[in-house]
Amino acid sequence: MKRITVFCASSPGFKAVYMEAAAETGRVLAEKGIGLVYGGAKVGLMGAVADGALTAGGEVIGVLPDFCAAKKLHIPG
């Protein structure tokens, strides 16, 4: 498996454990050499998954609708 797609909330959820689990998911994917394709947001659970993967040196591809990019919710790059 080369990549996994993750689409989740751009909010942090109701408990801190959700953000922690999202970051851990990204980290584990990166450590296993599995790329992440995700919802493209730099905020909330989606941002935490991406940050976890990026911090661990993983490949991250963000897919974000134009209306969200216009609100500056994406990671520029």
N, C-alpha and C positions, 0 to 999 in steps of 0.2 A: 504494500500500500504506500503510495507516494504522498498523498494529501488527504486531509479530512476537512469537510466543510462544517463550520459551526456558526449558527445564527442564533443569537440570544439577545437579551435586553440591552438597551443602551442606558438603562438605569442600574444603580448598584444593587437592587433587590432590597429586601426588608431586613436582612441579617448580614453581618460582616462575613459570616462563613461562606456566603454565596460568592463574594468577591475573592476570597481566599481560594475557593474551589476552582473558580474560573482561571485564576493565575496559575494554579497548580496544573490544570488541564493543559494550558499552553506550554508550560515547562516540560511536562512529561512528553508531549508530542515532539517537542524540539529534541529532547534527549534521545528519543527513539528514531530520530531522523525523518519524522513525518511532518510535511509542510501543513500549514494552516491556511485555509481559505475562509474568510469570515466577513461579517457584515460591515466592516470598514470604519466603524466608529472608534474614536479615541476615548470615549467615555463609557462608564458603566461596565457591565459584565463583558461586553464585546471588547472594550478597551483592555480589560484585565486579562482576557485570554491572549490577546495580541501582545501585550506587554510581557506576560509570562513567557511566551514563545520567543520574542525578540531578545529578552534578557538572557535566555539560555542559548542564543545563537541560532534560532530556528528561522525557517523561511516563512514569511507571512505575506499573503495576498489579500488585500481588502477590496470588497465589492460594495460600493455605496451609491445609492440613487443620487441624481443631480440635486434634488431638493435638499438632501442632507448635507451634501458638500457645500452648498450655498450658505448653510448655517454654520459652517466651519466645524463640523463634527468629525471630520476625518483627520488622519495623520498625514500631513503633507509629505509628498515624496514622489 
